[in-house]
Amino acid sequence: MKYRVCQVEEIPRGEKRSYTIKNMPIVVVHSKQGKFYAIYGVCPHHRGPLAAGVLGGKTEATQPGQDFQYVREGEILRCPWHGFSFDVTTGACLLASERLRVKTYPLTIDDRQVFLDV
């Protein structure tokens, strides 16, 4: 079932907003690249509120000894309680992806409106 969440303009690129859909906390992210993502708004570690977390990127190097680069800005959401970082595109935890995941939800955009598929 589809639920209207917001208009595209309500979430600037690189930002997130919190919504409650069917009594579920949902965080909708508008990445710097212009894509929208939706994840469950509660951290699986100790149930911290992901909507209060920092949306950013991550640093990585392609090989040992190479300079680090800041990548994927606006696609990594960090829990404010213990710093667990989640990839908003997949829901995977960057530190423990096999054990800790956050449910992701498909979004569709129709006539500048963002809809959540639950």
C-alpha positions in Angstrom: 0.0 0.0 0.0 1.3 3.5 -0.8 1.3 6.4 1.6 2.0 10.0 0.7 4.9 11.2 2.7 5.8 14.7 1.5 6.6 16.8 -1.5 10.0 16.5 -3.1 10.8 20.2 -2.2 10.2 19.6 1.5 13.5 17.7 1.9 16.5 19.5 0.5 19.4 17.4 -1.0 21.7 16.1 1.7 19.0 16.2 4.4 16.6 13.9 6.2 13.1 14.2 7.7 11.3 12.0 10.2 7.7 10.8 9.6 5.3 8.3 11.3 3.6 6.1 8.8 1.2 3.4 10.2 2.6 4.0 13.7 6.2 3.3 12.4 9.0 5.8 12.7 10.4 6.3 9.2 13.4 8.5 8.2 13.3 9.7 4.6 16.6 10.8 3.2 17.3 13.0 0.1 20.8 12.2 -0.9 23.3 14.7 -2.3 23.0 12.7 -5.5 19.3 13.5 -5.6 17.9 10.1 -4.8 15.3 9.4 -2.0 15.6 6.6 0.5 13.4 5.5 3.4 14.6 3.5 6.5 13.0 2.4 9.7 13.8 5.1 12.3 15.0 2.9 15.2 18.6 1.6 15.6 18.6 -2.2 16.1 21.5 -1.9 18.6 19.7 -0.3 21.5 16.6 1.3 19.8 18.1 4.8 19.5 16.2 7.3 17.4 17.9 7.4 14.0 16.1 10.6 13.1 18.2 12.4 15.7 21.4 11.0 14.1 23.9 12.7 11.8 23.5 12.2 8.0 26.9 12.3 6.3 29.3 10.1 4.4 32.3 8.0 5.1 36.0 8.1 4.6 37.7 5.3 2.6 40.9 4.6 0.7 41.1 2.3 -2.3 44.3 0.7 -1.2 46.5 0.7 2.0 48.8 3.7 2.1 46.6 5.8 -0.2 44.9 9.1 0.9 41.5 8.9 2.4 38.6 10.4 0.5 35.2 11.5 1.9 32.6 9.6 -0.2 28.8 8.8 -0.2 27.8 12.1 1.4 24.2 12.1 2.4 23.9 8.3 2.4 25.3 7.3 5.8 23.1 7.8 8.9 24.8 7.5 12.3 22.9 6.6 15.4 23.1 9.4 18.0 23.5 7.0 21.0 26.4 4.8 20.1 27.5 5.9 16.6 26.5 2.8 14.6 26.5 3.9 11.0 23.9 2.7 8.5 23.9 2.7 4.7 20.5 4.3 3.9 20.6 2.6 0.4 20.6 -0.9 1.9 20.0 -0.6 5.6 23.3 -2.4 6.3 25.4 -1.4 9.3 28.9 -0.4 8.3 30.4 -2.0 11.4 28.4 -5.2 11.7 26.4 -5.6 8.5 25.5 -9.3 9.1 24.1 -8.7 12.5 22.6 -5.2 12.6 20.4 -4.0 9.8 17.7 -1.4 9.5 14.7 -2.2 7.3 14.5 -0.1 4.1 11.3 0.8 2.3 10.7 1.6 -1.4 9.8 5.1 -2.3 8.2 6.3 -5.5 7.9 9.8 -6.8 4.8 10.8 -8.7 4.0 14.4 -9.7 6.6 15.8 -7.2 5.0 13.8 -4.4 7.0 11.2 -2.4 5.1 8.0 -1.6 6.2 5.2 0.7 5.4 1.6 -0.2 4.6 -0.5 2.9 
